[in-house]
Amino acid sequence: MTRESLFNIVMMSLLILFPLWAWIADEPFMITLATKAVILALAGVGLNIALGLGGLVSLGHAAFFGIGGYAMGILASHAQSYSPILESPFLIEGTKSMPVIWLVAIISSGLAALAIGVLSLRTTGVYFIMITLAFGQMLFFFSISWPAYGGEDGLPIYVRNGFPGLNTLDPIQFYGICFAILAVVLFFCARLAKSPFGLALNAARQTAERVETVGISPYRLRLAAFTISGMITGLAGALFADLNRFVSPTMFSWQTSGEIMVFVILGGVARLFGPVVGAALFILLEHLLGGLSDYWHIYLGLLLLLIVLFARGGVIGTFAGKGANHD
């Protein structure tokens, strides 16, 4: 067993033991913090497929995060107001069912990622970064100018959506749902990285010309990775909206895209648990330093600077050594 695999097991154990301790100690706020970390980690895992495996530096992943959030908000708001989303030619009603909302969030964010990827992946380098940022900002301003769903004030959801057999208003049960989804997605990403698709995508990231010589299209590989990445990030957006019971245009903002990228860089790009460690560290710093100063991001910036300069493998790379490991 490698040091990184051991580190991953320890991290997974902490994600189980910490909320259990908070539940026993009757600290629901700490469970909520852990839930937020898990959901943001899920968004980072989505980006890590595009960034870590595909080498695609996207500053527009908040677009998919926001689409997932608004998919939840629109469906839940119509369910709580007992008004259909669309009456003709087909009757489309809202719902408070989490599995249905997740499916809609995954499909809608996946379609958006496919459409954005078709155009964005025709560019490379800084042009790709800017076009993904542009798409994210377009959706941000669209959501602000959408008064039917709150506009710039956002859209409140009064009751958390339901999951069969569980009380989702109980913090520990909702955490269990989010943790289970994260575990499934991490397993999927581990298998994806070792699959022929993942190996070909990694090869395209390193030398696209060699992949083309064996008859594989780097463009199609990257488009598939970008779409899968968007779907996972959209699912995280739906969970985040359910956690807060609120949807707002800030989910589309470039700052949100930047934060998701920070999770990946802090933990380690292309590391399976990199986004998990990065998101947990981000929430920890926000909780410990946010009460001391409104400018706690200064310390986060210093930490990020140190990692970029002296620990380019992120926190996991520092403890586990060089080389990505998706075990």
Secondary structure, DSSP 4 states (H G I P E B T S, - for coil): --HHHHHHHHHHHHHHHHHHHHHHTT-HHHHHHHHHHHHHHHHHHHHHIIIIIT----S-THHHHHHHHHHHHHHHHHHHHT--SB-SSS-B----BHHHHHHHHHHHHHHHHHHHHHHHTTS-HHHHHHHHHHHHHHHHHHHHT-GGGTGGG-EE-SS--BBTTB-TTSHHHHHHHHHHHHHHHHHHHHHHHHSHHHHHHHHHHH-HHHHHHTT--HHHHHHHHHHHHHHHHHHHHHHHHHHHTEE-GGGGSHHHHHHHHHHHHHH-TT-TTHHHHHHHHHHHHHHHHHTT-TTTHHHHHHHHHHHHHH-TTHHHHHHH-SS----
